[in-house]
Amino acid sequence: MRLAGARCRRRTLDSPRVVPSPVAVPKFRRAAIATALLTAPFALAYRFALIYRYRAGHPRPHLPLVTPASLGLPYEPVAVPTEGADDLSGWFIPARDGAPGPGVALVHGWESARDRALPMIQFLHAAGFHCLTIDVRGHGDNPPELLPISGGEFGTDAEAAFRALIARPEVTVGAIAGHSMGAIGAILAGAADERVAAIVATSSPADPYRLTRQTFRLAHLPIPDPIAYPLAWLTTRVYLRPRGHTVAGISAAVALIAHDRPILLVHGDNDDVVPPSHFNRLVRAARAAGREVESLVIVGGQHSWLYEFPEYRRAVAAFLARTLGGPFEPDVAADLAAAVPATRFNEAETPFGALEDEPGGLRSMAAIVRPKRKAGPGTASAADADGGAGDGEGSRHVEVAS
């Protein structure tokens, strides 16, 4: 009895006991569970990339607000044929009463329109260059696109603008000048068409991957770098898939060394939209390939409005006069351009549409990588954000996107 009592005292209710499972777990089920645990991060990343493509791939519309006539410039409305889209809305602005001479095709950036090129056209017109500018597909007066827009579409439309420019009887030789995404387009078009005699690329992103990573930073997404870099790699490829693009195929750094036409790269040292590191990468890529490029850093320059700096106007006009020829010597063209008071049209530099707060902006994508917030009055839940409303009308925005 004493032995039995001692044994009972030692076995308390909370004593650990190994109880075998009444049901055996098959090996294939164990493998399925392990596979699900391993693939969950990849599925989450792919979901993120799909939502990013939806959020960031479609620019908010911005109709042109002013015309060349507002600046006292003569112009002709044009419809420019392009590949894979309707004709693009544009303007042709002749210089020197239409006398034969060099011309420049101008390409705006993301969530912008052709009127954003008018300050550039002001000083180029004064320096004797004919100008043609367009609304890139999905922008300005053009209808929205069903598929996401990337640097590939900017390149195709920049090439179309150039073809329309040199088809003019007034134009003897042509160049392309682009800003931000339009700068990518200018570089891609220069690599695609040997008739492009010169390129001016202002505030250009270096490649799609780095641009995607930069949009993560601009959106302040709570993603640590060890995750953000591979996530940007995947997101970029998912973004480009619907149009059949490859990263190398629409990379400014790759296209830059694919031809030897003169090019001028310009960047502001205070650009916090497309950081100067992109500019540095383009310059390094050219030098590594033995490719000569001209470059200019505007001290105090931001992402937009570099044309407000006289040194920018002077450098661009002199470069084009030197590479295209024309009615004025480079020094004279530089002086004429610098004397033009080219200024913005009462614009404020604000984040592009996809960076808007919830619902619908890139910040709502953070809900994919952090716990859902409890919905309250006037607050969109994470589920609402995932299927959120599309972009709406708004003020002008900085040209940024992948």
ROROVO-579909 format. One record per residue (C-alpha): residue in one letter; chain; x, y, z. Coordinates in Angstrom, 2 decimals, padded with zeros to 5 digits. Layout:
 res chain       u       v       w
   A     A       X       Y       Z
...
This chain:
 res chain       u       v       w
   M     A  000.00  000.00  000.00
   R     A  002.79  002.40  000.84
   L     A  004.47  001.69 -002.49
   A     A  001.28  002.23 -004.41
   G     A  000.63  005.50 -002.56
   A     A  004.13  006.80 -003.33
   R     A  003.66  005.92 -006.97
   C     A  000.39  007.84 -007.04
   R     A  001.96  010.91 -005.43
   R     A  004.71  011.01 -008.03
   R     A  002.24  010.97 -010.96
   T     A  000.54  014.35 -010.76
   L     A -001.89  015.66 -013.37
   D     A  000.65  018.07 -014.92
   S     A  003.37  015.44 -015.30
   P     A  004.63  015.32 -018.93
   R     A  003.52  012.27 -020.80
   V     A  004.19  011.24 -024.37
   V     A  000.88  010.42 -026.00
   P     A  001.11  008.98 -029.50
   S     A -001.15  010.48 -032.17
   P     A -004.23  008.35 -032.68
   V     A -003.98  009.05 -036.44
   A     A -000.78  008.50 -038.42
   V     A  000.28  011.44 -040.63
   P     A  001.09  010.15 -044.11
   K     A  004.46  011.04 -045.57
   F     A  002.95  012.87 -048.53
   R     A  000.93  015.08 -046.16
   R     A  004.05  015.94 -044.22
   A     A  005.76  016.83 -047.50
   A     A  002.80  018.99 -048.51
   I     A  002.91  020.87 -045.21
   A     A  006.66  021.44 -045.51
   T     A  006.26  022.60 -049.11
   A     A  003.51  025.04 -048.12
   L     A  005.70  026.51 -045.39
   L     A  008.61  026.89 -047.79
   T     A  006.59  028.39 -050.67
   A     A  004.48  030.80 -048.59
   P     A  007.07  033.63 -048.77
   F     A  007.29  033.26 -052.54
   A     A  003.51  033.32 -052.89
   L     A  003.36  036.44 -050.74
   A     A  006.05  038.12 -052.83
   Y     A  004.25  037.26 -056.06
   R     A  001.01  038.65 -054.66
   F     A  002.85  041.85 -053.78
   A     A  004.26  042.09 -057.32
   L     A  000.84  041.67 -058.92
   I     A -000.68  044.41 -056.77
   Y     A  002.30  046.67 -057.45
   R     A  001.77  046.20 -061.17
   Y     A -001.87  047.19 -060.82
   R     A -001.15  050.18 -058.59
   A     A  001.92  051.59 -060.36
   G     A  001.36  050.61 -063.98
   H     A -001.36  053.07 -064.93
   P     A -000.67  056.82 -064.73
   R     A -003.33  059.20 -063.53
   P     A -004.62  061.34 -066.39
   H     A -003.38  064.88 -066.81
   L     A -004.71  066.88 -069.74
   P     A -002.52  069.63 -071.22
   L     A -003.43  072.91 -069.52
   V     A -001.61  075.37 -071.79
   T     A -000.65  075.50 -075.46
   P     A  002.36  076.98 -077.29
   A     A  000.14  079.96 -078.14
   S     A  000.12  080.81 -074.41
   L     A  003.85  081.55 -074.79
   G     A  003.49  083.32 -078.10
   L     A  004.81  080.36 -080.10
   P     A  003.38  079.25 -083.46
   Y     A  002.28  075.62 -083.55
   E     A  000.41  072.95 -085.46
   P     A -001.54  070.09 -083.81
   V     A -000.30  066.71 -085.04
   A     A -001.36  063.07 -084.69
   V     A  001.67  060.80 -084.46
   P     A  001.30  057.11 -085.42
   T     A  002.95  054.66 -083.02
   E     A  003.22  050.92 -082.64
   G     A  000.62  049.13 -080.51
   A     A -001.52  052.17 -079.64
   D     A -003.73  054.84 -081.15
   D     A -002.15  057.89 -082.77
   L     A -000.49  060.15 -080.19
   S     A -001.59  063.75 -079.68
   G     A  001.18  066.26 -080.29
   W     A  002.31  069.70 -081.41
   F     A  004.84  070.81 -083.99
   I     A  006.43  074.19 -083.24
   P     A  008.42  075.58 -086.18
   A     A  011.37  077.93 -085.65
   R     A  012.61  080.80 -087.83
   D     A  009.32  080.97 -089.81
   G     A  009.70  077.37 -090.93
   A     A  013.09  077.74 -092.63
   P     A  014.89  074.37 -093.06
   G     A  017.05  073.39 -090.14
   P     A  017.57  070.98 -087.21
   G     A  014.75  069.79 -084.96
   V     A  014.22  068.19 -081.56
   A     A  011.55  065.69 -080.46
   L     A  010.66  066.21 -076.79
   V     A  009.28  063.50 -074.51
   H     A  007.70  064.23 -071.12
   G     A  007.84  062.00 -068.03
   W     A  005.42  059.93 -065.98
   E     A  001.93  061.29 -065.19
   S     A  002.64  064.35 -067.30
   A     A  001.70  065.70 -070.72
   R     A  003.17  067.52 -073.68
   D     A  002.63  070.96 -072.15
   R     A  005.34  070.14 -069.60
   A     A  007.85  070.42 -072.46
   L     A  006.88  074.01 -073.31
   P     A  009.58  075.73 -071.17
   M     A  012.17  073.57 -072.97
   I     A  010.60  074.45 -076.31
   Q     A  010.79  078.14 -075.42
   F     A  014.57  078.24 -075.25
   L     A  015.14  075.67 -078.03
   H     A  012.90  077.72 -080.33
   A     A  014.93  080.84 -079.48
   A     A  018.12  078.92 -080.34
   G     A  016.73  078.06 -083.79
   F     A  015.48  074.48 -083.37
   H     A  012.16  073.17 -084.70
   C     A  010.36  071.19 -081.96
   L     A  007.81  068.39 -081.87
   T     A  006.33  067.07 -078.63
   I     A  003.76  064.37 -077.91
   D     A  001.60  062.88 -075.19
   V     A  003.01  059.40 -074.49
   R     A  000.36  056.67 -074.62
   G     A -001.83  056.59 -071.53
   H     A -000.99  060.26 -070.86
   G     A -002.43  063.64 -071.76
   D     A -005.15  063.52 -074.41
   N     A -004.52  059.86 -075.20
   P     A -006.91  057.15 -073.92
   P     A -005.92  054.99 -070.92
   E     A -003.97  051.80 -071.54
   L     A -005.18  048.37 -070.39
   L     A -001.65  047.02 -069.87
   P     A  000.96  048.57 -067.56
   I     A  003.20  051.25 -069.07
   S     A  006.98  051.05 -068.70
   G     A  010.10  052.54 -070.21
   G     A  009.48  050.29 -073.21
   E     A  006.37  052.24 -074.19
   F     A  008.17  055.54 -073.61
   G     A  010.89  054.29 -075.97
   T     A  008.44  053.23 -078.67
   D     A  006.59  056.54 -078.50
   A     A  009.82  058.58 -078.42
   E     A  010.88  056.81 -081.61
   A     A  007.47  057.58 -083.15
   A     A  007.85  061.27 -082.25
   F     A  011.29  061.31 -083.83
   R     A  009.98  059.74 -087.05
   A     A  007.24  062.35 -087.22
   L     A  009.81  065.10 -086.63
   I     A  012.23  064.15 -089.40
   A     A  009.35  063.56 -091.82
   R     A  008.64  067.30 -091.66
   P     A  009.90  069.24 -094.68
   E     A  011.26  071.92 -092.33
   V     A  013.55  069.48 -090.48
   T     A  016.94  068.52 -091.92
   V     A  018.32  066.50 -088.98
   G     A  016.84  065.52 -085.62
   A     A  017.56  064.79 -081.95
   I     A  015.50  063.57 -079.00
   A     A  015.31  065.22 -075.58
   G     A  013.50  063.51 -072.71
   H     A  012.91  063.99 -069.00
   S     A  012.80  061.18 -066.41
   M     A  010.84  058.30 -068.00
   G     A  010.99  060.32 -071.20
   A     A  014.77  060.29 -070.88
   I     A  014.70  056.49 -070.83
   G     A  012.52  056.69 -073.91
   A     A  015.00  059.01 -075.64
   I     A  017.94  056.68 -074.93
   L     A  016.00  053.60 -076.10
   A     A  014.84  055.36 -079.26
   G     A  018.38  056.49 -080.00
   A     A  019.56  052.90 -079.84
   A     A  016.72  051.76 -082.12
   D     A  016.95  054.37 -084.90
   E     A  020.32  055.25 -086.43
   R     A  018.92  058.54 -087.75
   V     A  018.80  059.99 -084.23
   A     A  021.73  062.41 -084.38
   A     A  021.89  063.33 -080.67
   I     A  020.17  062.70 -077.32
   V     A  019.57  064.88 -074.27
   A     A  018.58  062.76 -071.23
   T     A  017.55  064.72 -068.13
   S     A  016.97  063.06 -064.73
   S     A  017.03  059.59 -066.27
   P     A  016.61  056.40 -064.23
   A     A  019.38  053.90 -064.94
   D     A  017.36  050.69 -065.20
   P     A  013.93  049.23 -064.31
   Y     A  015.15  047.24 -061.30
   R     A  016.65  050.24 -059.52
   L     A  013.61  052.34 -060.35
   T     A  011.32  049.76 -058.76
   R     A  013.50  049.70 -055.65
   Q     A  013.35  053.50 -055.52
   T     A  009.53  053.49 -055.60
   F     A  009.61  051.26 -052.52
   R     A  011.69  053.92 -050.76
   L     A  009.45  056.76 -051.92
   A     A  006.42  054.91 -050.59
   H     A  008.17  054.24 -047.25
   L     A  007.16  050.59 -047.45
   P     A  008.25  048.79 -044.26
   I     A  010.46  046.28 -046.06
   P     A  014.04  045.69 -044.83
   D     A  016.78  045.73 -047.48
   P     A  017.52  041.97 -047.38
   I     A  013.90  041.44 -048.49
   A     A  013.44  044.59 -050.57
   Y     A  016.22  043.85 -053.07
   P     A  015.03  040.37 -054.16
   L     A  011.44  041.60 -053.97
   A     A  012.28  044.43 -056.38
   W     A  013.94  041.89 -058.69
   L     A  010.76  039.79 -058.79
   T     A  008.38  042.75 -058.92
   T     A  010.17  044.28 -061.91
   R     A  009.87  041.07 -063.92
   V     A  006.20  040.57 -063.03
   Y     A  005.55  044.21 -063.97
   L     A  007.14  043.83 -067.41
   R     A  005.63  040.44 -068.28
   P     A  002.27  041.55 -069.83
   R     A  004.05  043.56 -072.55
   G     A  006.77  040.96 -073.09
   H     A  009.63  043.28 -072.06
   T     A  012.86  042.19 -070.43
   V     A  014.84  044.21 -067.89
   A     A  017.85  044.50 -070.20
   G     A  015.64  045.33 -073.16
   I     A  014.38  048.58 -071.60
   S     A  017.40  049.51 -069.50
   A     A  018.86  052.95 -070.16
   A     A  022.28  051.71 -069.00
   V     A  022.22  048.92 -071.58
   A     A  020.83  051.04 -074.44
   L     A  023.31  053.83 -073.71
   I     A  026.23  051.69 -074.85
   A     A  024.40  050.13 -077.81
   H     A  025.24  053.07 -080.11
   D     A  027.80  055.85 -080.42
   R     A  025.60  058.89 -081.12
   P     A  026.38  061.98 -079.01
   I     A  024.49  062.10 -075.73
   L     A  024.23  064.64 -072.94
   L     A  023.28  063.32 -069.48
   V     A  022.00  065.91 -067.00
   H     A  020.96  065.44 -063.37
   G     A  020.23  067.63 -060.35
   D     A  022.32  066.92 -057.26
   N     A  019.21  067.38 -055.06
   D     A  017.04  064.92 -057.00
   D     A  015.25  062.82 -054.39
   V     A  012.91  061.17 -056.91
   V     A  015.52  059.59 -059.18
   P     A  018.67  059.94 -057.03
   P     A  022.02  061.01 -058.56
   S     A  023.22  057.43 -058.08
   H     A  021.27  056.60 -061.26
   F     A  023.18  059.31 -063.15
   N     A  026.48  058.01 -061.76
   R     A  025.63  054.49 -062.84
   L     A  024.91  055.64 -066.40
   V     A  028.21  057.53 -066.57
   R     A  030.14  054.53 -065.17
   A     A  028.45  052.14 -067.61
   A     A  029.44  054.36 -070.54
   R     A  033.04  054.70 -069.38
   A     A  033.35  050.98 -068.74
   A     A  032.28  050.36 -072.33
   G     A  034.65  052.98 -073.71
   R     A  031.66  055.13 -074.65
   E     A  032.15  058.90 -074.56
   V     A  029.26  060.88 -073.08
   E     A  028.85  064.47 -072.03
   S     A  027.49  064.99 -068.53
   L     A  026.33  067.87 -066.39
   V     A  025.30  068.04 -062.73
   I     A  023.12  071.01 -061.81
   V     A  024.04  072.14 -058.29
   G     A  020.82  072.74 -056.38
   G     A  018.75  071.06 -059.10
   Q     A  015.83  068.82 -058.18
   H     A  014.08  066.19 -060.32
   S     A  012.07  068.64 -062.41
   W     A  012.48  072.18 -063.72
   L     A  016.20  072.06 -064.47
   Y     A  015.43  074.32 -067.43
   E     A  015.09  077.15 -064.89
   F     A  018.88  077.10 -064.49
   P     A  020.70  079.21 -067.13
   E     A  023.60  076.72 -067.14
   Y     A  021.18  073.97 -068.16
   R     A  019.70  075.99 -071.03
   R     A  023.17  077.03 -072.14
   A     A  024.57  073.47 -072.06
   V     A  021.63  071.89 -073.91
   A     A  021.52  074.53 -076.66
   A     A  025.30  074.45 -077.21
   F     A  025.32  070.63 -077.29
   L     A  022.54  070.47 -079.89
   A     A  024.03  073.25 -082.02
   R     A  027.38  071.44 -081.97
   T     A  025.97  068.00 -082.82
   L     A  023.15  068.96 -085.21
   G     A  024.54  072.09 -086.78
   G     A  022.08  074.84 -087.50
   P     A  021.68  078.55 -088.02
   F     A  023.75  079.55 -084.97
   E     A  027.18  078.69 -083.67
   P     A  027.16  076.81 -080.33
   D     A  028.19  079.85 -078.30
   V     A  025.51  082.01 -079.92
   A     A  022.84  079.33 -079.47
   A     A  023.87  079.00 -075.80
   D     A  023.55  082.75 -075.23
   L     A  020.15  082.89 -076.94
   A     A  018.84  079.97 -074.85
   A     A  020.23  081.30 -071.57
   A     A  018.51  084.64 -072.17
   V     A  015.04  083.01 -072.26
   P     A  013.27  083.11 -068.86
   A     A  011.96  079.53 -069.02
   T     A  009.94  078.80 -065.88
   R     A  007.43  076.23 -064.65
   F     A  003.68  076.81 -064.78
   N     A  002.89  077.25 -061.07
   E     A  003.51  073.60 -060.34
   A     A  004.36  071.88 -057.09
   E     A  006.46  068.71 -057.09
   T     A  004.35  066.04 -055.41
   P     A  004.57  062.23 -055.38
   F     A  003.17  060.39 -058.37
   G     A -000.32  058.95 -058.12
   A     A  000.61  055.45 -056.98
   L     A  002.16  056.87 -053.79
   E     A -001.16  058.27 -052.59
   D     A -002.42  057.16 -049.18
   E     A -005.01  054.41 -048.81
   P     A -007.15  053.32 -050.48
   G     A -005.37  052.50 -053.70
   G     A -001.82  053.75 -053.18
   L     A  001.45  051.88 -052.84
   R     A  001.41  052.51 -049.10
   S     A -001.64  050.30 -048.83
   M     A  000.54  047.48 -050.16
   A     A  002.26  047.48 -046.79
   A     A -000.81  045.61 -045.57
   I     A  000.57  042.59 -047.41
   V     A  003.63  042.48 -045.18
   R     A  002.18  043.63 -041.87
   P     A -000.93  042.70 -039.84
   K     A -004.25  044.02 -041.05
   R     A -005.62  047.05 -039.27
   K     A -009.05  046.90 -037.79
   A     A -011.38  048.90 -039.99
   G     A -013.09  051.81 -038.34
   P     A -015.23  054.73 -039.42
   G     A -013.63  056.38 -042.44
   T     A -010.78  053.82 -042.58
   A     A -010.19  051.38 -045.41
   S     A -009.34  047.87 -044.34
   A     A -006.39  046.03 -045.78
   A     A -008.77  043.92 -047.81
   D     A -010.34  047.05 -049.26
   A     A -006.90  048.37 -050.08
   D     A -005.94  045.20 -051.91
   G     A -008.87  045.60 -054.24
   G     A -008.94  049.35 -053.88
   A     A -010.24  052.03 -056.14
   G     A -008.28  053.05 -059.17
   D     A -006.35  056.26 -059.55
   G     A -008.40  059.40 -059.83
   E     A -008.06  062.94 -061.08
   G     A -005.55  065.12 -059.27
   S     A -002.94  067.83 -059.55
   R     A  000.28  067.42 -061.48
   H     A  002.73  064.85 -060.27
   V     A  006.38  064.05 -060.48
   E     A  007.34  061.74 -063.34
   V     A  008.29  058.51 -061.64
   A     A  007.48  054.89 -062.30
   S     A  008.87  051.59 -063.51
